[in-house]
Amino acid sequence: MELRRAIGDRRSIRFLLPHKPVEREKIQRMLEAARLASHWGNMNSLRAVVIERDVAPDDVIEALPSPVGGYQIALAPIVIVWYIETAATDQAAERLRELVAIGAVGYGDNKRQQLEDTLVPMFAAMGDAVKQPGLGEVDCGQGIAQATLMAFEQGLGTCCLGTANAEAIRIKLGLPQSCRVLVTQTVGYPAESPEAGGQRPRRPFEELFSLNGYGQPFPRDPEVVAELERDAMIQTQAPLPWREEELLYLRRALELEGEGLI
Ligand SMILES: Cc1cc2nc3c(=O)[nH]c(=O)nc-3n(C[C@H](O)[C@H](O)[C@H](O)COP(=O)(O)O)c2cc1C
């Protein structure tokens, strides 16, 4: 799938077909995409536990909604628990040496010694500070985003779910204390139409991005916008006129009871 179209087609899909299993190889492709994402110092601190709803113990499934995600997790054949292994930064020196050895970082005859004299002690001096939420989470987000696009490329639907239960999930899954649960991600075949009601609104471009200094909006060229509309990266914004009917249909088809928000 072409990148622009893939970015445009992606939606958070909250209504999944509960009865249709997801092939394990499709999940593997998502994980492969996450693994190849860029991580600072090539640390690869993004990790995941894949939970198969029909196989995992009940108490693991029950720990996942937290407090959001109830109906979404109930519908999802797969939930990926993404977490960061903060201990990955303990291998910073090895990872950097690897990058220099393969020619990805640095230049010149003295680059290996320069690494030992500068970056290696600098990273060591940072100690546990680099394990705090920050740069590591940025890396992990890149990996999760790549996995998400891979899911869509394979016809799957997903939604990331924030969790207020991160520590409880960590303990339930038996993850070491050095790990921090970041987000859970439902995966399955969409029960909703691919448009899922239309592309979701975003804050205005100029409000988000500046040029050469804060408060100076990055100028948005309408010709570029038109091009991206032609390429289906920018699509018709939600709500499509028939969305409420679709929601009614989904609620009936999936036997969702009462009123549901999260
Ligand atoms: C890290 C992260 C956490 C999220 N948490 C939730 C959540 O707890 N529940 C939910 O329904 N959607 C959640 N979402 C989905 C966003 O609400 C969604 O991105 C937003 O509604 C825009 O829709 P779109 O993804 O379809 O463009 C989360 C998304 C991200 C990236």
Ligand as a Chemical Component Dictionary entry (heavy atoms), coordinates in Angstrom:
data_LIG
# 
_chem_comp.id                   LIG 
_chem_comp.type                 NON-POLYMER 
_chem_comp.pdbx_formal_charge   0 
_chem_comp.three_letter_code    LIG 
# 
loop_
_chem_comp_atom.comp_id 
_chem_comp_atom.atom_id 
_chem_comp_atom.alt_atom_id 
_chem_comp_atom.type_symbol 
_chem_comp_atom.charge 
_chem_comp_atom.model_Cartn_x 
_chem_comp_atom.model_Cartn_y 
_chem_comp_atom.model_Cartn_z 
_chem_comp_atom.pdbx_ordinal 
LIG C1  C1  C 0 -1.374  6.460  22.925 1  
LIG C2  C2  C 0 -2.831  6.480  22.545 2  
LIG C3  C3  C 0 -3.779  6.187  23.506 3  
LIG C4  C4  C 0 -5.134  6.161  23.184 4  
LIG N1  N1  N 0 -6.049  5.822  24.125 5  
LIG C5  C5  C 0 -7.340  5.629  23.758 6  
LIG C6  C6  C 0 -8.289  5.107  24.677 7  
LIG O1  O1  O 0 -7.965  4.859  25.836 8  
LIG N2  N2  N 0 -9.539  4.876  24.251 9  
LIG C7  C7  C 0 -9.922  5.127  22.965 10 
LIG O2  O2  O 0 -11.066 4.863  22.611 11 
LIG N3  N3  N 0 -9.040  5.645  22.069 12 
LIG C8  C8  C 0 -7.774  5.896  22.423 13 
LIG N4  N4  N 0 -6.863  6.361  21.514 14 
LIG C9  C9  C 0 -7.311  6.692  20.155 15 
LIG C10 C10 C 0 -7.493  8.207  19.991 16 
LIG O3  O3  O 0 -8.547  8.618  20.797 17 
LIG C11 C11 C 0 -7.706  8.489  18.515 18 
LIG O4  O4  O 0 -6.451  8.595  17.976 19 
LIG C12 C12 C 0 -8.483  9.744  18.207 20 
LIG O5  O5  O 0 -9.788  9.489  18.522 21 
LIG C13 C13 C 0 -8.352  10.173 16.748 22 
LIG O6  O6  O 0 -8.864  9.185  15.941 23 
LIG P1  P1  P 0 -8.026  8.414  14.809 24 
LIG O7  O7  O 0 -6.965  7.635  15.466 25 
LIG O8  O8  O 0 -9.053  7.567  14.192 26 
LIG O9  O9  O 0 -7.489  9.404  13.839 27 
LIG C14 C14 C 0 -5.535  6.456  21.848 28 
LIG C15 C15 C 0 -4.558  6.765  20.883 29 
LIG C16 C16 C 0 -3.224  6.779  21.226 30 
LIG C17 C17 C 0 -2.205  7.083  20.153 31 
# 
loop_
_chem_comp_bond.comp_id 
_chem_comp_bond.atom_id_1 
_chem_comp_bond.atom_id_2 
_chem_comp_bond.value_order 
_chem_comp_bond.pdbx_ordinal 
LIG C1  C2  SING 1  
LIG C2  C3  SING 2  
LIG C2  C16 DOUB 3  
LIG C3  C4  DOUB 4  
LIG C4  N1  SING 5  
LIG C4  C14 SING 6  
LIG N1  C5  DOUB 7  
LIG C5  C6  SING 8  
LIG C5  C8  SING 9  
LIG C6  O1  DOUB 10 
LIG C6  N2  SING 11 
LIG N2  C7  SING 12 
LIG C7  O2  DOUB 13 
LIG C7  N3  SING 14 
LIG N3  C8  DOUB 15 
LIG C8  N4  SING 16 
LIG N4  C9  SING 17 
LIG N4  C14 SING 18 
LIG C9  C10 SING 19 
LIG C10 O3  SING 20 
LIG C10 C11 SING 21 
LIG C11 O4  SING 22 
LIG C11 C12 SING 23 
LIG C12 O5  SING 24 
LIG C12 C13 SING 25 
LIG C13 O6  SING 26 
LIG O6  P1  SING 27 
LIG P1  O7  DOUB 28 
LIG P1  O8  SING 29 
LIG P1  O9  SING 30 
LIG C14 C15 DOUB 31 
LIG C15 C16 SING 32 
LIG C16 C17 SING 33 
# 
